[in-house]
Amino acid sequence: MLPRLEIDLPALESNTRRVVETCRLRGIQVWGVTKGVRGCPRVGLAMLRGGVEGLADSRLPNLIRLRQALGDPSLMLLRPPSPAQAQEAVGTARVSLNSEILTLTALGLAAAARKVEHEVILMVDLGDRREGVLPGDVLELARAARRERSLRLAGIGANFACFGGVLPTAESLVELVELAGRVRMATGASLDTVSGGNSSSLPLVIRAAMPAGVNQLRIGEGILLGRDPSTGEPLPGTRQDVFRLEAELIEVQRKPSAPCGPVARNAFGRQPVHIDRGDRLRALAAIGVQEIGAGTLCPASGGVEVLGASSDHLVLDVTAMEPAPRPGGRLQFLPDYGAVLALMMATDVCRQYRE
Ligand SMILES: *Cc1c(COP(=O)(O)O)cnc(C)c1O
């Protein structure tokens, strides 16, 4: 039997509603980020039902999937397009995040040719060192956007905790709000949107520490998994089990926990570290890196420990399970963000949606 991923759409909708409501009380609009589920339209629909302003994804093929399935929702392209993607970007998304003058020019031309207005949010790097211009360069970028008659300079934004692991702080977001003010003054743009980051910004909203003026967040993991990605802590009022993975056991045997024989690199070129805990009841589940990628699985029931995975085998310690499992039995796991992403793409996984 194939590994089965169950996606609980009502739980997803309720997570969305909770996050949207929390943000709404602080004057912040939420865009639902679908890149973790490869632009899955059913997930997108649940987010829209939960009240998000629109759907955001880093990849154009995912946005195209959403548009084809859902009609005409507001779509945001999160990963700055390349100049060559300008036509497809303006044909697909209402708004895109940008950091290059060359790309703004290409977007302006593409929008003019299509006779549409395309909105741009200019990204500022406030320390995470992924996308965005340095604060001192944002005016020049804004002037370039204003030169394009078919572009609307909709706002500025920042991203955190993605590459450098740099957390958003009240100070960095005040800086973003101040930069928006300076751009308004210098260019005369109304600059409605100050986009203050991703799920890692939610704790600031919850603690009522989000600076006034930030009025948009782009939320993926916080809705999908109900967690603050920077700490892994559950978000109040959300469920952490929207995604449940079930895999079949193919071996259950008592074995020494320490390997025997000379140890070298394993299948992934790493030298494994083993702790000798004596004889343990071990189980193998029929799932591996092919399905979960670089992600990890957390057992959904007690008495199960994940020891590791190779391409096709998940190695478990089930000594504490009551009653002891048997081959052919099935165990449930909660996948993390990376595992959800891989499971949504894997070919030999049965994905079932709970309506
Ligand atoms: C992925 C991404 C998000 C969403 O991140 P989460 O941590 O899943 O909320 C928001 N903004 C940008 C630019 C992204 O790339």
Ligand as a Chemical Component Dictionary entry (heavy atoms), coordinates in Angstrom:
data_LIG
# 
_chem_comp.id                   LIG 
_chem_comp.type                 NON-POLYMER 
_chem_comp.pdbx_formal_charge   0 
_chem_comp.three_letter_code    LIG 
# 
loop_
_chem_comp_atom.comp_id 
_chem_comp_atom.atom_id 
_chem_comp_atom.alt_atom_id 
_chem_comp_atom.type_symbol 
_chem_comp_atom.charge 
_chem_comp_atom.model_Cartn_x 
_chem_comp_atom.model_Cartn_y 
_chem_comp_atom.model_Cartn_z 
_chem_comp_atom.pdbx_ordinal 
LIG C1 C1 C 0 7.915 31.507 1.598 1  
LIG C2 C2 C 0 7.669 32.940 1.714 2  
LIG C3 C3 C 0 6.691 33.412 2.602 3  
LIG C4 C4 C 0 5.908 32.489 3.510 4  
LIG O1 O1 O 0 6.737 31.944 4.514 5  
LIG P1 P1 P 0 6.143 31.131 5.744 6  
LIG O2 O2 O 0 7.256 31.048 6.714 7  
LIG O3 O3 O 0 5.741 29.799 5.209 8  
LIG O4 O4 O 0 4.984 31.893 6.263 9  
LIG C5 C5 C 0 6.461 34.764 2.641 10 
LIG N1 N1 N 0 7.170 35.626 1.861 11 
LIG C6 C6 C 0 8.114 35.210 0.999 12 
LIG C7 C7 C 0 8.851 36.212 0.183 13 
LIG C8 C8 C 0 8.398 33.856 0.899 14 
LIG O5 O5 O 0 9.348 33.447 0.043 15 
# 
loop_
_chem_comp_bond.comp_id 
_chem_comp_bond.atom_id_1 
_chem_comp_bond.atom_id_2 
_chem_comp_bond.value_order 
_chem_comp_bond.pdbx_ordinal 
LIG C1 C2 SING 1  
LIG C2 C3 SING 2  
LIG C2 C8 DOUB 3  
LIG C3 C4 SING 4  
LIG C3 C5 DOUB 5  
LIG C4 O1 SING 6  
LIG O1 P1 SING 7  
LIG P1 O2 DOUB 8  
LIG P1 O3 SING 9  
LIG P1 O4 SING 10 
LIG C5 N1 SING 11 
LIG N1 C6 DOUB 12 
LIG C6 C7 SING 13 
LIG C6 C8 SING 14 
LIG C8 O5 SING 15 
# 
